[in-house]
Amino acid sequence: MKNFLKLLRNNATVERVPLNLVANEDKSEATFYLYDVIAQDWGIGALDVINALAGLDSKTTVRMRIKSPGGDVFEARAIVTAMRAFMANGGKIIAQIDSIAASAASWIALNANEVEIVEGAFLMIHKASGACWGTDVDMHHMGDLLNKVEGVIINEYAARTKQTPEQILTWMAAETWFTAQEAVDNGFATRVISTLAEHPSNLAKLAWNLTSFEKTPEALLNLKPSDPAPDDKAILEQNQRRMRLLDLNT
């Protein structure tokens, strides 16, 4: 939780992008952008995804483009549940990692039918974390909850990647960042694509401040987030007010 709050504070001025569902005329294909923290009140939440999918034909192919540092694991679980329901009814979801799919965002990506990752993008997995205030009993309960949450995630990563649970746990404990090719080689992605190859400056525009993580690759630490667009001033001011409140309460 501490790292999550730090992540939010560090990115208070990053340009935010709503889910923004775009469908073709007959709704046979659609695209939406998961370009934010996974959290209902602070970024993109399950209701955003549920409402977007609910407006589509059950046979629609959806391209879920991802640029997210992760967020709330339970919100991610609700998003995954919505995705699975949509796919079970005949829909198809292709996850496209445009920049990063870290933490809970990587888990969301792996629950799509296919996972594409752009050259120069990263996927990251790490151990579950949380915060607790109270007695030793409360602390033990929190530890038990984290172990249960982590166990479910490990099993799902292992099933998708065909890696052993022990290998997944080793990677999570080390906070492992996979390059595009490494993600494919280890079963986390279906293929590498070069959508941004002709426009390398786009990667800088997609940058997050990731210093809240322990092992962020230098390639990502050196990227500079772009200035917020003029139309986003109201969103920027709202986020800054939220960060000031966090500073007062943490």
Backbone torsions as a table, in degrees:
resi	resn	phi	psi	omega
1	MET	NA	-40.3	178.8
2	LYS	-58.8	-45.6	179.5
3	ASN	-64.8	-34.6	179.8
4	PHE	-65.9	-44.5	178.6
5	LEU	-64.9	-38.7	177.0
6	LYS	-63.9	-40.3	177.6
7	LEU	-59.2	-43.9	179.9
8	LEU	-64.7	-43.8	-180.0
9	ARG	-63.4	-43.7	-177.2
10	ASN	-66.0	-21.1	-176.3
11	ASN	-114.7	25.1	-178.9
12	ALA	-61.5	-26.7	-177.0
13	THR	-104.8	5.4	179.5
14	VAL	-73.2	139.9	178.1
15	GLU	-60.2	126.9	-179.3
16	ARG	-102.5	145.3	-177.7
17	VAL	-125.0	120.0	176.3
18	PRO	-62.3	172.2	-176.6
19	LEU	-58.5	-40.0	170.8
20	ASN	50.9	70.2	176.3
21	LEU	-72.7	130.3	176.7
22	VAL	-126.2	119.4	-178.9
23	ALA	-118.8	151.2	175.0
24	ASN	-75.0	176.2	-169.2
25	GLU	-59.2	-42.7	-178.6
26	ASP	-93.3	6.3	177.3
27	LYS	60.5	24.5	175.6
28	SER	-76.4	-24.4	176.9
29	GLU	-135.0	146.0	179.5
30	ALA	-150.6	156.1	178.1
31	THR	-133.2	137.1	167.1
32	PHE	-136.1	159.3	-169.6
33	TYR	-113.1	110.8	174.2
34	LEU	-93.7	79.0	-172.1
35	TYR	-113.1	47.7	-176.8
36	ASP	-159.9	177.7	172.9
37	VAL	-64.1	146.4	176.8
38	ILE	-86.5	98.3	-179.3
39	ALA	-170.4	132.8	-174.7
40	GLN	-63.2	-41.0	-174.8
41	ASP	-91.4	-15.0	-173.4
42	TRP	-117.7	-11.5	-177.5
43	GLY	-159.6	-121.1	178.3
44	ILE	-106.9	129.5	-177.6
45	GLY	-119.3	-178.6	-176.5
46	ALA	-62.3	-39.0	-179.0
47	LEU	-62.6	-33.8	176.7
48	ASP	-61.8	-45.4	-179.3
49	VAL	-70.0	-43.2	179.8
50	ILE	-58.9	-46.6	-179.2
51	ASN	-65.7	-36.8	178.9
52	ALA	-65.7	-45.6	-178.6
53	LEU	-70.0	-31.7	-177.3
54	ALA	-65.2	-25.6	-178.5
55	GLY	-86.8	5.6	-176.0
56	LEU	-108.8	155.3	172.7
57	ASP	-65.5	148.1	-176.3
58	SER	-64.8	-15.5	-179.2
59	LYS	-101.2	8.8	-177.5
60	THR	-68.0	142.4	170.2
61	THR	-96.0	118.9	-176.6
62	VAL	-106.6	130.2	172.5
63	ARG	-100.5	113.5	179.8
64	MET	-97.5	101.9	-178.8
65	ARG	-87.9	131.4	-168.8
66	ILE	-121.1	130.0	167.1
67	LYS	-144.4	87.2	-173.3
68	SER	-144.8	137.8	176.0
69	PRO	-85.3	5.7	179.5
70	GLY	101.1	-157.6	-178.1
71	GLY	156.9	-136.1	-173.4
72	ASP	-75.6	119.3	-176.5
73	VAL	-66.6	-32.2	179.8
74	PHE	-74.9	-33.2	173.7
75	GLU	-67.1	-39.0	176.5
76	ALA	-62.7	-39.0	178.1
77	ARG	-60.5	-42.4	179.3
78	ALA	-65.8	-36.5	176.4
79	ILE	-64.4	-44.3	179.0
80	VAL	-61.8	-40.5	178.4
81	THR	-61.0	-42.6	178.0
82	ALA	-64.6	-41.1	178.0
83	MET	-61.5	-46.3	-177.7
84	ARG	-64.0	-38.4	178.0
85	ALA	-64.2	-42.2	179.4
86	PHE	-63.3	-44.3	-179.3
87	MET	-70.2	-34.0	179.0
88	ALA	-66.0	-25.4	179.7
89	ASN	-90.1	8.4	175.6
90	GLY	108.5	-5.9	177.8
91	GLY	-77.5	163.6	178.4
92	LYS	-128.5	138.2	178.6
93	ILE	-124.4	126.1	174.1
94	ILE	-110.8	116.5	176.0
95	ALA	-83.9	130.4	177.1
96	GLN	-121.3	109.6	-179.2
97	ILE	-83.3	106.4	-175.7
98	ASP	-83.5	-28.6	-175.5
99	SER	-142.8	-69.2	174.9
100	ILE	-140.2	147.3	167.9
101	ALA	-130.1	91.6	-174.1
102	ALA	-107.3	151.2	172.3
103	SER	55.8	-127.0	-177.6
104	ALA	-60.9	-27.1	179.1
105	ALA	-67.5	-31.3	177.7
106	SER	-67.8	-37.2	179.3
107	TRP	-66.3	-40.5	176.3
108	ILE	-61.2	-47.0	-178.6
109	ALA	-57.9	-43.3	-175.7
110	LEU	-69.2	-12.0	178.3
111	ASN	-91.2	2.9	173.6
112	ALA	-78.8	166.3	176.6
113	ASN	-64.1	-40.3	179.3
114	GLU	-137.3	151.6	178.3
115	VAL	-125.9	116.7	174.0
116	GLU	-106.3	141.9	179.7
117	ILE	-131.5	130.4	-176.0
118	VAL	-74.4	143.4	174.5
119	GLU	-53.1	130.1	-179.7
120	GLY	92.2	-7.9	177.9
121	ALA	-87.4	167.5	-178.1
122	PHE	-133.4	151.4	170.5
123	LEU	-123.6	134.7	-176.8
124	MET	-130.9	139.4	173.3
125	ILE	-126.1	145.9	177.7
126	HIS	-152.5	174.2	-178.9
127	LYS	-70.4	152.9	177.8
128	ALA	-67.2	147.1	178.2
129	SER	-137.8	159.2	179.6
130	GLY	-164.7	-179.7	-179.5
131	ALA	-130.4	151.3	-178.6
132	CYS	-150.1	144.6	174.8
133	TRP	-129.7	126.8	178.7
134	GLY	154.5	-153.7	-176.6
135	THR	-82.6	178.9	177.0
136	ASP	-62.5	-31.2	177.4
137	VAL	-64.2	-43.5	178.1
138	ASP	-61.2	-41.2	-179.4
139	MET	-63.9	-41.6	178.9
140	HIS	-64.6	-39.6	178.5
141	HIS	-62.6	-41.3	178.4
142	MET	-64.1	-42.9	177.9
143	GLY	-60.6	-41.6	178.3
144	ASP	-63.3	-41.7	179.4
145	LEU	-62.7	-44.7	179.8
146	LEU	-62.2	-40.1	178.6
147	ASN	-62.7	-39.3	-179.9
148	LYS	-68.6	-45.3	179.0
149	VAL	-60.5	-45.9	-178.2
150	GLU	-64.1	-38.3	179.8
151	GLY	-62.0	-41.5	177.8
152	VAL	-63.2	-45.8	-178.0
153	ILE	-64.5	-42.7	179.2
154	ILE	-58.6	-46.3	-178.9
155	ASN	-63.1	-37.4	-179.5
156	GLU	-73.1	-40.2	173.7
157	TYR	-58.8	-45.3	-177.0
158	ALA	-63.5	-42.5	-179.5
159	ALA	-63.3	-39.0	-177.9
160	ARG	-75.4	-41.7	-173.8
161	THR	-87.4	-15.8	-174.4
162	LYS	68.7	18.0	173.5
163	GLN	-89.1	162.3	177.8
164	THR	-76.5	152.3	175.0
165	PRO	-56.9	-34.1	179.7
166	GLU	-64.5	-40.7	178.5
167	GLN	-67.3	-40.8	178.4
168	ILE	-61.5	-45.1	179.7
169	LEU	-61.9	-40.1	178.0
170	THR	-60.5	-45.2	178.5
171	TRP	-64.0	-41.8	-179.8
172	MET	-64.4	-43.2	-179.2
173	ALA	-63.2	-28.3	-178.3
174	ALA	-91.0	1.1	-172.3
175	GLU	47.5	76.9	-171.9
176	THR	-92.7	127.9	176.0
177	TRP	-104.5	118.8	180.0
178	PHE	-98.5	130.0	169.9
179	THR	-68.0	172.9	-179.5
180	ALA	-56.9	-48.6	-177.7
181	GLN	-68.6	-38.7	177.7
182	GLU	-62.9	-37.4	178.0
183	ALA	-61.4	-42.5	178.4
184	VAL	-68.0	-45.9	-176.6
185	ASP	-61.2	-30.5	-176.6
186	ASN	-102.9	11.3	172.2
187	GLY	87.8	5.2	-179.3
188	PHE	-84.5	-16.1	-180.0
189	ALA	-140.4	155.5	-178.7
190	THR	-83.3	-41.1	-176.6
191	ARG	-159.3	157.3	172.4
192	VAL	-94.2	136.5	176.4
193	ILE	-124.1	163.0	-174.6
194	SER	-118.8	38.0	-178.0
195	THR	-54.4	-37.3	-176.4
196	LEU	-96.6	3.1	-173.9
197	ALA	-59.7	-34.8	-178.7
198	GLU	-82.2	-10.4	-178.4
199	HIS	-133.8	66.6	-175.4
200	PRO	-59.4	-23.5	179.8
201	SER	-65.1	-20.6	179.6
202	ASN	-62.4	-31.6	180.0
203	LEU	-62.4	-39.2	177.9
204	ALA	-64.5	-37.2	179.3
205	LYS	-64.6	-27.0	-177.5
206	LEU	-90.6	14.3	-171.5
207	ALA	-75.9	144.1	169.1
208	TRP	-116.2	155.0	169.0
209	ASN	-81.7	111.7	-172.3
210	LEU	-112.2	23.7	-178.4
211	THR	-70.8	-9.2	176.6
212	SER	-73.2	-18.0	174.3
213	PHE	-88.7	157.7	-173.6
214	GLU	-84.4	-30.6	-170.6
215	LYS	-127.1	35.8	179.1
216	THR	-60.3	130.1	179.4
217	PRO	-59.4	146.2	179.4
218	GLU	-56.4	-35.2	-178.7
219	ALA	-59.1	-31.6	179.1
220	LEU	-88.3	-32.5	178.1
221	LEU	-66.6	-28.8	-176.2
222	ASN	-85.0	-9.6	178.3
223	LEU	-74.2	145.2	179.8
224	LYS	-107.5	122.3	176.5
225	PRO	-60.2	142.2	-179.6
226	SER	-72.2	157.9	175.6
227	ASP	-64.4	145.1	179.4
228	PRO	-64.6	144.3	178.5
229	ALA	-67.7	150.3	-178.8
230	PRO	-53.9	-37.6	-177.4
231	ASP	-70.6	-11.7	-177.0
232	ASP	-98.6	11.5	-176.2
233	LYS	-60.0	-39.9	-179.2
234	ALA	-64.7	-41.6	178.2
235	ILE	-64.6	-42.0	179.4
236	LEU	-59.6	-47.2	-179.0
237	GLU	-63.3	-38.3	177.9
238	GLN	-63.3	-44.2	179.1
239	ASN	-64.0	-38.2	179.3
240	GLN	-65.1	-37.9	177.1
241	ARG	-64.7	-40.2	178.0
242	ARG	-62.4	-39.8	-179.2
243	MET	-66.5	-37.2	177.8
244	ARG	-64.2	-37.4	176.9
245	LEU	-65.0	-39.9	177.6
246	LEU	-62.3	-40.8	-179.9
247	ASP	-61.9	-32.6	-179.3
248	LEU	-76.4	-21.5	-172.6
249	ASN	-112.9	5.8	-179.3
250	THR	-128.0	NA	NA
